[in-house]
């Protein structure tokens, strides 16, 4: 059985903060953007920008689609 998507042993859930970001238009589709991180360790703005820049290649065909990004 594949372990892809399985929770690793020793995982502990911690509370996180969710912040909606600006929507992203990608290859004809529209994606809502959500930043999710612990309050003590938010994702750096530089990482968010790299993620936004990578979306067109990661999702080459979204014409007419709606979706979301969790970062």
N, C-alpha and C positions, 0 to 999 in steps of 0.2 A: 504494500500500500504506500502511495506517495505521501510524503510529509509536507508537500507544498500547501501552504495556507494553514498549517497546524500551529497551535500555540506551543511555543518552546517550553520545555520543563523549567521550572523556577520563575516563570513569568509572574509579575505582580502588577495588578492594575493600579494606576495612579490617576487622580483627578486631573482633568485637562480643561483648558479654556478654549472656547470656540469663538472665532471672530469672522464674520463674513467679509470677504474682500471684494474688489471690483470684478465684475463679470469679464470673461475673456472670449473674444470672437476668434475661433480657430477653424480654418478650412471650411467655411460655410456653416459652422455650427456655433452654438452659444453655450458656454460653460460657466456655471456659478463657481465661485472660488471661496473656499473656507480654510482659514488657518487654524490648525489644531495643535496645541502644544501645552506643556506644563506652564504654569504661571511663572515659575522660576527660570525657565529656559525656553523663551520664545525662539522661533526659527529666525535666523538673521535675514535681513532684507536682501542681502546678496544671494542667498540660497533661493529665496522666493523668485527673484528675477531670473536666475538660471532655470528654474522650473518653468516659468512662463515662456522663456525663450525655447525650451525643449518641446513644448506642447505641439507645435505644427508637425514635427517629425514623428512624435509619439502617437499622434492621432491624425493620420494623413487624410482620412475621409469622414467628415462629419456633416456633410451637406444636409441642412434642414433639421439636424439633431439638437436636442437639448440635453444637458448633463451637468455634472459637477466635478470639481477637483477638490480633493482633501489634501492639504499640505501640512 
